[in-house]
Amino acid sequence: MENVADYFGCMVFNDVTMRERLPKDVYKALRRTIEEGKELDLNVANVVANAMKNWAVEKGATHYTHWFQPMTGITAEKHDAFIVPSEGGKVILDFSGKELIKGEPDASSFPSGGIRATFEARGYTAWDPTSYAFIKGETLCIPTAFCSYSGEILDKKTPLLRSMDVISKEAVKILRLFGRDDVKRVTTTVGAEQEYFLIDKKDYEKRKDLIYAGRTLLGARSPKGQEMEDHYFGALRNRVADYMHDLDKALWKLGIYSKTSHNEAAPSQHELAPVFTTANISVDHNQLTMELMKKIAESHGFACLLHEKPFKGVNGSGKHNNWSLNTDKGQNLFEPGDNPKDNAQFLLFLVAVIKAIDEYQDLMRISSASAGNDHRLGSNEAPPAVISVFLGDELTEILEAISEGKKAYGKSKESMELGTHVLPAIPKDTTDRNRTSPFAFTGNKFEFRMLGSSFSVSEPNIMLNTIVAKVLKGFYDKLVDAKDFSKAVTALVGETYKNHKRIVFNGNSYSNEWAEEAERRGLLNLRSCPDALDTFIAPKNIALFKEFGIFNSVEIHSRYEILNEEYAKTVHIEALTLIDMINRQVLPASEGYATKLADGICSKKAACPHLRFDAEIGQLEKISVLTDELYEAVNELQLATEEAEAYEGSALAHYYREKVLPLMEKVRKPADELELVVDQSVWPYPTYGEMLFYI
């Protein structure tokens, strides 16, 4: 059996490989670029490119691509061969530093929110040396950022890298006030837990809704769902275990720290969790993970579903974004220390996050907003649309005491005087887990649980980094000239918590009582994706992104347009798919079965005229009534999709949310009832029971 340690990262041009293959001076120059953002000299880039090409060719690669993340939510790649023509009709293999550093893909067909017209095709990709190149198939993939010819960003990586820089800058300034002059950089680290469903590929291929929309637009309840709670952490089925084994192996070869796999709550639902790594690398790894999940599923006869709510009536799939801050000296800023100074620092960063989440609830909601996630949030399986922060009772008690100028008690019940140079000793692992909280502190990190399973994790981390940087900048201005720094920190921690504690909630976020309490506290409840998106272009949010150079005004508005358009297109495709399924599958099947029933009744009456045949007639009447109801509903839906042409932008997104989606549910109701009464042998697609339990 192969040793994982022997092949882990074997398909990655990582630090070990670079150290082995690059001259020392070139390696040091590249490390300066990675660690300090220094510009890479073209001569150095040529040496790196040649070494990278030679390594890739030895691994069987024939092509290279600038691998980037446009606003589609998936990755993009244009493959170029290493070959260069030579004399005698031969070729040589070549790869230059210029080709490594910059590419020029067509930018016109990617979402741009109006930044790029169709005839303006040029775009540029720029190498991100902080994320290692890797080999996928026979192609060397070079992680890159993507921007337009005129310089506006068109991807999800560039703003993430910018946000990582700004939070590092502001965090380092705070740490200097605590005497941490040795810290040069603070890095955002992320671990993205990924939920997904596996179903038989043959069932998937029979369902147009799964193929076109990623979720079942029709489907009656199965006799059994997840009510027995017998799937969560249960023994893996052999086919699933084999799939997970092959997936882990493929991920490990790409240097992806896949650590934990298990059955999730719903039948046929599973989860994969990685080890934490730097935010931009974590984003790259998660995009690769989702791609490989689908690819490897096919080789096992599965279809991997990453939609947030592929099946009505059972849990949907989320993605938990575990976010933390670490210094280049190895200290986690969200981990309590062993002395008052470290604890003061911990509490200051803790309340910075609380303040940031409270002041920018809308941006965190936007980062989790999509047509798919609207079906999942607030359904007793995922956090509601209300943002709140879970701290646990002990941390809350300590912060309450500080904010009121009282003595704080920990588990030891030993008090610490506040307002002096001493802060309470805070034990590690002070909190239990709260699976209902949207944003929970879990010991040394914050877990953002609202994301949908298909999401890129770049968006929430762009938001988190930027809003926390904003708060830290304000903290620095208040503390830099303090005469008594310790007292000033204590006062700032108490004041900040007091002003923003409305966002803290340690109870059951799924409860109706919390929704009512949140409204009393004045918290936002942006129930739908279009409602959330409308806040993106609020003046305070535009000012925030411009202040830190994350987006300019044009880029903010372009993203706003892209997200609204994506929502409207998603629901439009779903509506057309549903109409097609009803007209071409459900109605013919129901009408055919009704005709068969009617013919049977006529034959029986002719043979036995003295009998009433109430059961058969009742069944026929029920099917006929439901078929008529379905016919009327689908025609109403068809008309609504045609009327949508009168709207655009945000108005179009709201139209699909408020008019089209309810009509889709109106269509679904009689269709699902028909599924339960029409003979299963003539029903046109696999049922929930077949898909979820027959693997």
C-alpha positions in Angstrom: 0.0 0.0 0.0 1.3 3.5 -0.9 2.3 5.8 1.9 0.3 9.1 1.6 3.3 11.1 2.8 5.3 9.7 -0.2 3.0 11.1 -2.9 1.3 14.0 -1.1 1.7 17.1 -3.3 3.5 15.2 -6.0 1.6 17.1 -8.7 2.3 20.5 -7.2 5.3 22.9 -7.9 5.5 23.6 -4.2 8.2 25.0 -2.0 10.1 21.8 -1.7 10.2 21.3 -5.5 11.2 24.9 -6.1 14.0 24.6 -3.6 15.3 21.5 -5.3 15.0 22.8 -8.9 15.8 26.6 -8.7 19.2 28.2 -8.2 19.5 29.6 -4.7 19.4 33.3 -5.8 16.3 32.6 -8.0 14.6 30.7 -5.2 15.3 33.6 -2.7 14.0 36.2 -5.2 10.8 34.2 -5.7 10.3 33.8 -2.0 10.6 37.6 -1.6 7.9 37.9 -4.2 5.7 35.5 -2.4 6.2 36.8 1.1 6.7 40.5 0.6 4.9 41.1 -2.7 8.1 42.2 -4.4 8.0 42.5 -8.2 9.6 39.5 -10.0 12.4 40.4 -12.4 11.8 39.0 -15.9 15.2 37.2 -15.9 14.2 35.5 -12.7 10.8 34.6 -14.1 12.4 33.0 -17.1 14.4 30.7 -14.9 11.3 29.8 -12.8 9.3 29.2 -16.0 11.9 26.9 -17.5 12.2 24.9 -14.3 8.4 24.7 -13.9 8.1 23.5 -17.5 10.8 20.8 -17.2 9.2 19.5 -14.0 5.7 19.4 -15.6 6.9 17.7 -18.7 8.6 15.0 -16.6 5.1 14.5 -15.0 3.6 14.0 -18.4 2.2 17.5 -19.0 2.0 18.7 -22.6 0.2 22.0 -22.1 0.0 24.9 -19.7 -2.9 27.2 -18.7 -3.5 30.3 -16.7 -6.1 28.9 -14.3 -8.4 31.7 -13.1 -11.8 32.3 -11.3 -14.1 34.6 -13.3 -17.5 35.7 -11.9 -19.2 32.5 -13.1 -18.4 30.9 -9.8 -16.3 28.1 -11.4 -12.8 28.1 -12.8 -11.7 28.9 -16.3 -8.7 27.7 -18.4 -7.3 28.1 -21.9 -4.8 25.4 -22.8 -1.6 26.2 -24.8 1.0 23.5 -25.7 4.6 23.9 -24.8 5.6 23.3 -28.4 7.4 25.9 -30.5 8.2 25.1 -34.2 11.8 24.4 -35.1 13.7 23.5 -38.3 12.9 20.4 -40.3 9.2 20.4 -39.3 10.1 19.6 -35.7 9.2 21.2 -32.4 11.0 22.1 -29.2 9.3 22.6 -25.8 9.5 26.1 -24.4 7.9 28.2 -21.7 9.0 31.8 -21.0 8.9 34.0 -18.0 6.6 36.3 -19.9 4.1 33.5 -20.6 4.3 32.5 -16.9 3.6 36.0 -15.6 0.9 37.1 -18.0 -1.7 35.6 -20.3 -4.3 37.1 -22.6 -7.6 35.3 -22.7 -10.8 36.6 -24.3 -12.7 38.6 -21.7 -15.8 39.4 -23.6 -17.8 36.2 -22.8 -17.3 36.3 -19.1 -19.7 38.1 -16.8 -18.6 41.7 -16.5 -21.7 43.7 -15.4 -21.3 46.1 -18.3 -17.6 46.7 -17.9 -16.8 45.0 -21.1 -18.8 45.1 -24.3 -18.9 42.1 -26.6 -16.5 43.7 -29.1 -14.0 44.5 -26.3 -12.5 41.1 -26.1 -9.1 41.6 -24.4 -8.4 40.6 -20.9 -5.3 39.7 -18.9 -4.4 37.0 -16.4 -1.6 37.6 -13.9 0.3 34.9 -12.1 -0.5 34.6 -8.3 2.9 33.3 -7.1 1.5 32.8 -3.6 -0.6 29.9 -4.8 1.4 27.0 -6.2 1.1 25.8 -9.8 -0.1 22.2 -10.2 -0.7 19.6 -12.8 -4.2 18.5 -13.7 -4.4 15.7 -16.3 -1.8 16.7 -18.9 -1.8 20.4 -18.2 0.3 22.6 -16.0 -2.2 24.9 -14.2 -0.9 28.3 -13.1 -3.2 30.1 -10.6 -3.8 33.7 -11.8 -5.9 36.8 -11.3 -8.0 38.1 -14.1 -8.7 41.7 -15.2 -10.0 43.7 -18.2 -7.8 45.5 -20.7 -8.8 48.8 -19.0 -7.7 47.4 -15.6 -11.0 46.6 -13.9 -11.1 43.3 -12.1 -13.2 40.5 -13.5 -12.5 37.7 -11.1 -12.9 36.6 -7.5 -9.2 36.2 -6.7 -7.9 39.8 -7.2 -10.2 41.4 -4.5 -9.4 38.5 -2.1 -5.6 39.1 -2.5 -6.2 42.8 -1.9 -8.3 42.2 1.2 -5.6 39.9 2.6 -3.1 42.7 2.2 -5.3 45.3 3.9 -6.2 43.2 6.9 -2.6 42.3 7.3 -1.5 46.0 7.3 -4.1 47.0 9.9 -3.6 44.0 12.1 0.2 44.5 12.1 -0.3 48.2 13.2 -2.4 47.0 16.2 0.2 44.3 17.1 2.9 47.0 17.1 1.0 48.8 19.9 1.2 45.6 21.9 5.0 45.5 21.4 4.9 42.8 18.7 7.5 44.6 16.5 8.7 41.2 15.2 5.5 40.6 13.3 5.8 41.6 9.7 2.6 40.0 8.3 -0.8 38.6 9.5 -2.3 36.0 7.3 -6.0 35.0 6.8 -6.4 31.3 7.1 -9.4 29.4 6.0 -10.8 25.9 6.2 -13.8 25.2 4.0 -16.0 22.2 4.9 -17.8 20.9 1.9 -21.2 19.1 1.9 -22.5 17.2 -1.1 -24.9 14.5 -2.3 -24.1 11.4 -4.3 -26.8 9.7 -6.4 -26.7 7.1 -9.2 -25.6 8.6 -12.5 -28.3 6.7 -14.3 -30.9 8.4 -12.2 -29.3 11.8 -12.7 -29.4 11.4 -16.5 -33.2 10.7 -16.4 -33.9 14.0 -14.6 -33.8 17.2 -16.7 -34.1 19.3 -13.6 -30.9 18.0 -12.1 -29.1 18.3 -15.4 -30.2 21.9 -16.2 -30.9 23.3 -12.7 -28.9 21.2 -10.3 -31.9 20.6 -8.1 -35.2 18.7 -8.3 -38.0 21.0 -9.4 -40.5 18.1 -8.9 -40.5 15.2 -6.5 -43.0 13.8 -4.0 -41.9 12.9 -0.5 -40.3 9.5 0.0 -41.9 7.2 2.6 -38.7 7.7 4.6 -36.6 10.8 4.8 -34.0 11.7 7.5 -36.4 11.6 10.4 -34.8 8.4 11.9 -31.5 10.3 12.1 -29.7 7.1 11.1 -27.4 8.4 8.3 -25.4 11.1 10.2 -21.9 9.6 10.9 -23.3 6.2 9.9 -21.2 3.5 8.4 -20.2 4.3 4.8 -21.7 2.2 2.0 -19.0 0.4 0.1 -19.5 2.4 -3.2 -19.3 5.6 -1.2 -16.2 4.5 0.7 -14.4 3.6 -2.5 -15.4 7.0 -4.0 -14.1 8.9 -0.9 -10.8 6.9 -1.0 -10.2 7.8 -4.7 -11.2 11.4 -4.0 -8.8 11.8 -1.1 -6.0 10.3 -3.1 -6.5 12.7 -6.0 -6.7 15.7 -3.6 -3.6 14.6 -1.8 -1.6 14.5 -5.0 -2.6 18.1 -5.6 -1.4 19.1 -2.1 -5.0 19.6 -0.8 -5.3 18.8 2.9 -8.4 16.6 2.8 -8.7 15.4 6.4 -12.2 14.3 7.3 -15.0 12.5 5.4 -18.4 11.3 6.8 -22.1 10.8 6.1 -24.1 14.0 6.7 -27.7 14.3 8.1 -29.7 13.6 4.9 -29.7 10.3 3.1 -27.0 10.1 0.4 -25.5 13.3 1.8 -21.8 13.5 2.8 -19.1 16.0 3.9 -15.4 16.6 3.4 -13.4 18.8 5.6 -9.8 20.0 4.9 -7.0 21.3 7.2 -6.7 25.1 7.4 -4.4 26.9 5.0 -3.9 30.5 3.7 -7.1 32.0 2.4 -6.3 32.3 -1.3 -4.8 28.8 -1.4 -7.9 27.5 0.4 -10.1 29.1 -2.2 -8.1 27.5 -5.0 -8.2 24.2 -3.2 -11.9 24.3 -2.7 -12.5 25.1 -6.4 -10.4 22.1 -7.3 -12.2 19.9 -4.7 -15.6 20.7 -6.2 -14.3 19.9 -9.7 -12.7 16.6 -8.6 -15.8 15.6 -6.6 -17.8 15.7 -9.8 -15.2 14.1 -12.0 -14.4 11.2 -9.7 -18.1 10.6 -9.0 -18.6 9.8 -12.7 -15.9 7.1 -12.6 -17.8 5.5 -9.8 -21.2 5.6 -11.5 -22.3 8.6 -9.3 -23.4 12.1 -9.9 -22.2 14.6 -7.3 -24.8 17.3 -6.5 -23.4 20.5 -5.1 -26.7 22.5 -5.2 -27.8 24.0 -1.9 -31.2 22.2 -2.0 -31.3 19.4 -4.5 -34.2 17.6 -2.7 -37.2 19.2 -1.0 -38.0 17.9 2.4 -34.5 16.8 3.4 -31.5 18.9 4.5 -29.7 20.9 1.9 -25.9 21.3 1.6 -23.8 24.1 3.0 -20.2 25.1 3.2 -18.7 26.2 6.5 -16.0 28.9 6.1 -13.7 28.6 9.1 -11.8 31.9 9.3 -8.9 33.0 11.5 -5.9 35.3 11.6 -2.3 34.1 12.2 0.9 36.1 12.5 4.1 35.1 10.6 5.5 34.1 14.0 2.8 31.4 14.4 0.4 33.1 16.8 -3.3 32.7 16.2 -4.9 36.0 17.1 -8.1 34.4 18.1 -6.5 32.1 20.7 -6.4 33.3 24.3 -3.0 33.5 25.8 -1.3 32.7 29.0 -0.9 36.2 30.3 -2.9 39.4 30.6 -1.2 41.1 27.7 -2.0 38.3 25.3 -5.6 38.2 26.6 -6.0 41.9 26.1 -4.9 41.4 22.5 -7.2 38.5 22.0 -10.2 40.4 23.4 -9.5 43.4 21.2 -9.4 41.3 18.0 -12.5 39.5 19.2 -14.6 42.6 19.7 -13.2 44.0 16.4 -14.9 41.1 14.6 -18.1 41.6 16.6 -18.2 45.3 15.7 -17.5 44.5 12.0 -20.2 41.9 11.7 -22.7 44.2 13.4 -21.9 47.2 11.2 -21.8 45.2 8.0 -24.4 42.5 8.4 -25.6 43.3 4.9 -22.2 42.4 3.3 -22.0 39.1 5.1 -25.5 38.3 4.0 -24.6 39.2 0.4 -21.6 36.8 0.5 -24.1 34.0 1.2 -26.8 35.1 -1.2 -27.9 33.0 -4.2 -31.0 31.6 -5.8 -30.0 28.1 -4.5 -29.2 29.2 -1.0 -32.6 30.9 -0.7 -34.1 27.4 -0.6 -31.9 26.4 2.3 -31.5 29.3 4.7 -33.9 29.4 7.6 -35.4 25.9 6.9 -34.5 24.3 10.2 -31.3 22.9 8.7 -29.3 26.0 8.2 -29.0 29.5 9.8 -31.7 32.0 9.1 -31.2 35.1 7.0 -30.5 37.1 10.2 -26.8 37.5 10.9 -25.7 36.9 14.5 -22.5 36.0 16.4 -22.2 33.1 18.8 -19.6 33.5 21.6 -20.6 31.0 24.2 -21.6 31.8 27.8 -18.2 32.3 29.3 -16.8 34.8 26.8 -20.1 36.6 26.8 -20.0 36.9 30.6 -16.5 38.2 30.5 -17.3 40.8 27.9 -20.5 41.8 29.7 -18.5 42.4 32.9 -15.9 44.5 31.1 -18.5 46.6 29.4 -20.1 47.3 32.8 -16.9 48.0 34.6 -17.4 45.0 36.9 -15.2 42.1 38.0 -15.1 39.3 35.4 -15.2 35.6 36.5 -14.0 32.7 34.4 -14.7 29.0 35.1 -12.2 29.2 37.9 -14.4 31.7 39.6 -11.3 33.8 40.3 -12.0 37.5 39.7 -9.7 39.9 37.9 -9.8 43.7 38.4 -10.7 45.6 35.3 -9.7 49.1 34.3 -6.1 48.3 35.5 -3.2 46.6 33.7 -4.9 43.2 34.3 -7.5 41.4 32.3 -9.2 38.1 33.1 -7.4 34.9 32.4 -9.3 33.2 29.6 -9.0 29.4 29.2 -8.9 27.9 25.7 -11.9 26.1 24.3 -14.3 28.4 26.2 -17.2 27.6 23.9 -19.4 24.7 23.0 -20.4 24.4 19.4 -23.6 26.0 18.2 -24.8 24.4 14.9 -27.6 26.9 14.5 -25.5 30.1 14.6 -24.6 31.8 11.3 -21.3 33.1 12.7 -19.9 31.2 15.6 -16.7 31.6 17.6 -15.3 28.1 18.0 -12.2 28.3 20.1 -9.6 29.9 17.8 -11.6 30.7 14.7 -14.9 31.9 13.5 -17.2 29.5 11.6 -19.4 31.2 9.0 -22.1 28.6 8.3 -24.4 30.4 5.9 -22.6 29.6 2.7 -24.1 27.4 0.1 -22.3 24.2 -1.0 -21.7 25.5 -4.5 -20.2 28.8 -3.4 -16.7 30.0 -4.0 -15.3 30.9 -0.6 -13.6 34.0 -1.9 -16.7 36.2 -1.4 -17.1 35.8 2.4 -13.4 36.1 3.0 -13.2 39.3 0.9 -16.0 40.7 3.1 -14.5 39.5 6.4 -11.0 40.7 5.7 -12.2 44.2 4.6 -14.8 44.9 7.3 -12.4 43.7 10.1 -9.6 45.8 8.6 -11.9 48.8 8.7 -12.6 48.3 12.4 -8.9 47.7 13.3 -8.0 50.9 11.5 -10.4 52.8 13.8 -9.1 51.0 16.8 -5.5 52.0 16.0 -6.5 55.6 15.7 -8.1 55.5 19.2 -5.1 53.6 20.8 -2.0 55.0 19.2 -1.7 58.1 21.4 -3.1 56.5 24.6 -1.3 57.5 27.8 -2.2 54.3 29.6 -2.4 51.7 26.8 -3.7 48.9 29.0 -6.6 51.0 30.4 -7.4 52.3 26.9 -7.6 48.7 25.6 -9.9 47.6 28.4 -12.1 50.7 27.9 -12.2 50.1 24.1 -13.1 46.4 24.5 -15.9 47.3 26.9 -17.2 50.2 24.9 -17.2 48.2 21.6 -19.0 45.2 23.1 -21.6 47.4 24.8 -22.3 49.2 21.5 -22.5 46.1 19.4 -23.7 43.3 21.7 -27.0 43.2 19.9 -25.4 41.0 17.3 -24.4 38.4 19.9 -26.8 35.5 20.3 -26.0 32.2 22.0 -29.3 30.5 21.7 -31.2 28.5 19.0 -31.0 30.6 15.8 -33.5 28.3 14.1 -36.3 29.3 16.5 -39.2 31.6 15.6 -38.5 33.4 18.9 -35.1 34.5 17.7 -36.5 36.0 14.5 -38.8 38.1 16.7 -36.0 39.0 19.1 -33.7 39.9 16.2 -36.3 42.3 14.9 -36.6 44.0 18.3 -32.8 44.4 18.4 -32.9 46.1 15.0 -30.9 43.4 13.1 -31.4 43.0 9.4 -33.5 40.2 8.1 -32.7 40.1 4.3 -34.9 37.0 3.6 -34.1 36.7 -0.1 -31.1 37.0 -2.4 -32.5 40.1 -4.3 -33.3 41.8 -0.9 -29.6 41.3 0.1 -28.1 42.4 -3.2 -29.9 45.7 -3.0 -27.7 46.7 -0.1 -24.5 46.1 -2.0 -24.5 49.5 -3.5 -25.4 51.3 -0.3 -23.1 54.4 0.1 -21.4 53.0 3.3 -20.4 49.9 1.4 -19.1 51.7 -1.6 -17.1 53.9 0.7 -15.7 50.9 2.5 -14.4 49.1 -0.6 -13.0 52.3 -2.2 -11.2 53.3 1.1 -9.2 50.1 1.1 -8.9 49.7 -2.7 -10.8 46.5 -2.9 -13.2 47.7 -5.6 -13.7 51.0 -7.3 -17.2 52.3 -7.9 -17.4 50.8 -11.4 -16.3 47.4 -10.1 -18.9 47.5 -7.3 -21.7 48.3 -9.6 -20.6 45.7 -12.1 -20.7 43.0 -9.4 -24.1 44.2 -8.3 -25.3 43.8 -11.9 -23.7 40.4 -12.3 -25.2 39.0 -9.1 -28.7 40.2 -10.0 -28.4 38.8 -13.5 -27.1 35.5 -12.2 -30.2 35.2 -9.9 -32.7 36.0 -12.6 -31.1 33.7 -15.1 -31.0 30.8 -12.6 -34.7 31.1 -11.8 -35.5 31.6 -15.5 -33.7 28.4 -16.4 -35.5 26.5 -13.6 -38.9 27.8 -14.8 -38.3 26.8 -18.4 -37.0 23.4 -17.3 -40.1 22.9 -15.1 -42.4 23.9 -18.0 -40.6 21.4 -20.3 -40.9 18.6 -17.7 -44.6 19.2 -17.2 -45.5 19.5 -20.8 -43.4 16.7 -22.2 -43.2 14.2 -19.3 -45.7 14.7 -16.5 -48.8 15.6 -18.4 -48.4 12.9 -21.0 -47.7 10.3 -18.3 -50.7 11.4 -16.2 -53.1 11.6 -19.2 -51.9 8.3 -20.6 -52.5 6.6 -17.2 -55.9 8.3 -16.9 -56.8 6.9 -20.4 -55.7 3.5 -19.3 -57.8 3.7 -16.2 -60.9 4.9 -18.2 -60.5 2.1 -20.7 -60.2 -0.4 -17.9 -63.4 1.0 -16.2 -65.3 0.8 -19.5 -64.1 -2.8 -20.1 -65.1 -3.8 -16.5 -68.5 -2.2 -16.8 -69.2 -4.0 -20.0 -68.2 -7.3 -18.4 -69.9 -6.6 -15.0 -72.6 -3.9 -15.5 -74.0 -4.6 -12.0 -70.8 -3.4 -10.2 -70.1 0.4 -9.4 -66.3 0.5 -9.6 -66.1 3.4 -7.1 -62.4 3.0 -6.4 -61.4 3.1 -10.1 -63.7 6.0 -10.8 -62.5 7.9 -7.8 -58.8 7.4 -8.8 -59.7 8.6 -12.3 -61.5 11.7 -11.0 -58.6 12.6 -8.7 -56.0 12.3 -11.6 -58.2 14.3 -13.9 -58.7 17.1 -11.4 -55.0 17.3 -10.6 -54.1 17.2 -14.3 -56.5 20.1 -15.0 -55.0 22.0 -12.1 -51.5 21.3 -13.4 -52.3 22.4 -16.9 -53.7 25.7 -15.7 -50.7 26.3 -13.4 -48.1 25.6 -16.0 -49.7 27.9 -18.5 -49.7 30.7 -15.9 -46.0 30.0 -15.3 -45.3 30.2 -19.0 -47.0 33.6 -19.3 -45.0 34.9 -16.3 -41.7 34.0 -17.9 -42.7 35.9 -21.0 -43.8 38.9 -19.0 -40.3 39.0 -17.4 -38.9 40.5 -20.6 -40.3 43.9 -19.4 -37.9 44.0 -16.5 -34.1 44.2 -16.0 -31.4 44.4 -13.3 -32.6 44.4 -9.7 -36.3 44.7 -10.8 -35.9 41.5 -12.9 -34.4 39.6 -9.9 -37.2 40.7 -7.7 -39.8 39.8 -10.3 -38.5 36.3 -10.5 -38.4 36.0 -6.7 -41.9 37.4 -6.1 -43.8 36.3 -9.2 -42.1 33.3 -10.9 -40.9 31.3 -7.9 -44.4 31.1 -6.2 -45.9 30.0 -9.6 -43.2 27.3 -9.8 -44.4 26.0 -6.4 -48.0 26.3 -7.6 -47.0 24.0 -10.5 -45.1 21.6 -8.3 -48.0 20.9 -5.9 -50.3 19.0 -8.2 -47.4 17.4 -10.0 -46.1 15.9 -6.8 -49.6 14.8 -5.8 -49.9 13.0 -9.2 -46.6 11.2 -8.6 -48.2 9.6 -5.6 -51.2 8.3 -7.5 -50.0 7.5 -11.0 -48.6 4.0 -11.6 -44.9 4.1 -10.8 -44.2 2.0 -14.0 -45.3 5.0 -16.2 -43.9 7.8 -14.1 -41.3 9.5 -16.3 -38.4 10.1 -13.9 -36.8 8.5 -10.8 -38.4 9.2 -7.5 -36.9 10.6 -4.3 -36.9 7.2 -2.7 -35.0 5.6 -5.7 -32.4 8.4 -5.8 -31.8 8.7 -2.0 -32.0 5.1 -0.8 -31.2 2.7 -3.7 -27.5 3.3 -3.9 
